[in-house]
Amino acid sequence: MSRVFDDRPCELGEGPLWHPNRKQLFWFDILGKRLMTQEDGEPRSWQFPEHVSAAGWVDRDTLLIASETGLWRFNLATEDKDLIAPLEVDNPVTRSNDGRADPWGGFWIGTMGKSAERGAGSIYRFWRGEVQRLVPDVTISNAICFAPDRSCAYFTDTATKLVMRYALNPETGWPIGSPSVFLNLRMDGLNPDGAVVDAEGSIWIAQWGASRVAGYSDAGQFLTAVEFPATHTSCPAFGGDDLTTLFCTTARQGLDVDTLNAQPTNGMTFAATAVGKGQTEHRVIL
């Protein structure tokens, strides 16, 4: 059963991150250009001058934040922001989208066109101070997450309705060979969005337009779905003291006034229990 965790509606909620040291959820409203959280049950947000979309934790007070122009070190206490690496800074068409820290201390980040221009985006990996492109010609980058045994990474181009799996070098985390299709959602007409892998290796995928997060085994078998009272579920994250709460961001983007009036919870951030147990989010090493 899901509940509203935070009732501030996001135009495009994304990038939920459970900070394991702070025991605190952070997430983004990409189109609102803000980082959001709750502290002691009170809402808090930080406004940015450009689109921000995903983060990894560096230490208790520091996040690595992905924006439309770069990866930034951001201090939550002082609000100081320092550029770590540029990201498509000379391309005004694109912005950052989905991203997550990998088990080696790297950070994978996807970009996309601000109007979802076909093939305008890419997926990159930041590691040891350098950014390297892994996947070109992506329309809507999403579902970046990692198996608990470090064997593979997952990602999707939502426009294809295919979730891909990339074998990884166990020592360095760099991809091996070419990605393969893990899940084909075309027959079901489902749009894979953000995703997270639990401690057992099952992947939980938000499905844009379907009001749910669906769980699949590491063999691609459908397990169950968690329903949320919002049309556009965008990204899940496990959190809570024991990592058994499934949080989910949602969006109001693309919904008409009648839909928003009929279901005002669209765009809010939700929590569900008794779903599974997550992994601790990996630390980004700068």
Secondary structure as the mmCIF struct_conf table of DSSP 4:
data_model
#
loop_
_struct_conf.conf_type_id
_struct_conf.id
_struct_conf.beg_label_comp_id
_struct_conf.beg_label_asym_id
_struct_conf.beg_label_seq_id
_struct_conf.end_label_comp_id
_struct_conf.end_label_asym_id
_struct_conf.end_label_seq_id
STRN STRN1 SER A 2 ASP A 6
HELX_LH_PP_P HELX_LH_PP_P1 ARG A 8 CYS A 10
BEND BEND1 GLU A 11 GLU A 11
STRN STRN2 LEU A 12 LEU A 12
STRN STRN3 GLY A 13 HIS A 19
TURN_TY1_P TURN_TY1_P1 PRO A 20 LYS A 23
STRN STRN4 GLN A 24 ASP A 29
TURN_TY1_P TURN_TY1_P2 ILE A 30 LYS A 33
STRN STRN5 ARG A 34 GLU A 39
TURN_TY1_P TURN_TY1_P3 ASP A 40 GLY A 41
STRN STRN6 GLU A 42 GLN A 47
BEND BEND2 PRO A 49 GLU A 50
STRN STRN7 VAL A 52 ASP A 59
TURN_TY1_P TURN_TY1_P4 ARG A 60 ASP A 61
STRN STRN8 THR A 62 SER A 67
BEND BEND3 GLU A 68 THR A 69
STRN STRN9 GLY A 70 ASN A 75
TURN_TY1_P TURN_TY1_P5 LEU A 76 THR A 78
STRN STRN10 LYS A 81 PRO A 86
BEND BEND4 GLU A 88 GLU A 88
TURN_TY1_P TURN_TY1_P6 VAL A 89 ASP A 90
TURN_TY1_P TURN_TY1_P7 PRO A 92 VAL A 93
STRN STRN11 THR A 94 ALA A 101
TURN_TY1_P TURN_TY1_P8 PRO A 103 TRP A 104
BEND BEND5 GLY A 105 GLY A 105
STRN STRN12 PHE A 107 GLY A 113
TURN_TY1_P TURN_TY1_P9 LYS A 114 SER A 115
TURN_TY1_P TURN_TY1_P10 ARG A 118 GLY A 119
STRN STRN13 GLY A 121 TRP A 127
TURN_TY1_P TURN_TY1_P11 ARG A 128 GLY A 129
STRN STRN14 GLU A 130 VAL A 138
BEND BEND6 THR A 139 THR A 139
STRN STRN15 ILE A 140 ILE A 140
STRN STRN16 SER A 141 PHE A 146
TURN_TY1_P TURN_TY1_P12 PRO A 148 ASP A 149
BEND BEND7 ARG A 150 SER A 151
STRN STRN17 CYS A 152 ASP A 157
HELX_RH_3T_P HELX_RH_3T_P1 THR A 158 THR A 160
TURN_TY1_P TURN_TY1_P13 LYS A 161 LYS A 161
STRN STRN18 LEU A 162 ALA A 167
STRN STRN19 LEU A 168 LEU A 168
TURN_TY1_P TURN_TY1_P14 PRO A 170 THR A 172
STRN STRN20 PRO A 175 PRO A 175
BEND BEND8 GLY A 177 GLY A 177
STRN STRN21 SER A 180 ASN A 184
TURN_TY1_P TURN_TY1_P15 ARG A 186 GLY A 189
STRN STRN22 ASN A 191 VAL A 197
STRN STRN23 ASP A 198 ASP A 198
TURN_TY1_P TURN_TY1_P16 ALA A 199 GLU A 200
BEND BEND9 GLY A 201 GLY A 201
STRN STRN24 ILE A 203 TRP A 208
TURN_TY1_P TURN_TY1_P17 GLY A 209 SER A 211
STRN STRN25 ARG A 212 TYR A 216
TURN_TY1_P TURN_TY1_P18 ASP A 218 ALA A 219
BEND BEND10 GLY A 220 GLY A 220
STRN STRN26 PHE A 222 GLU A 227
BEND BEND11 PRO A 229 THR A 231
STRN STRN27 HIS A 232 GLY A 239
BEND BEND12 GLY A 240 GLY A 240
TURN_TY1_P TURN_TY1_P19 ASP A 241 ASP A 242
BEND BEND13 LEU A 243 LEU A 243
STRN STRN28 THR A 245 ALA A 251
TURN_TY1_P TURN_TY1_P20 GLN A 253 GLY A 254
HELX_RH_AL_P HELX_RH_AL_P1 VAL A 257 ALA A 262
TURN_TY1_P TURN_TY1_P21 PRO A 264 GLY A 267
STRN STRN29 THR A 269 ALA A 272
BEND BEND14 ALA A 274 VAL A 275
STRN STRN30 GLY A 278 GLY A 278
HELX_LH_PP_P HELX_LH_PP_P2 GLN A 279 HIS A 282
STRN STRN31 ARG A 283 ARG A 283
HELX_LH_PP_P HELX_LH_PP_P3 VAL A 284 ILE A 285
#
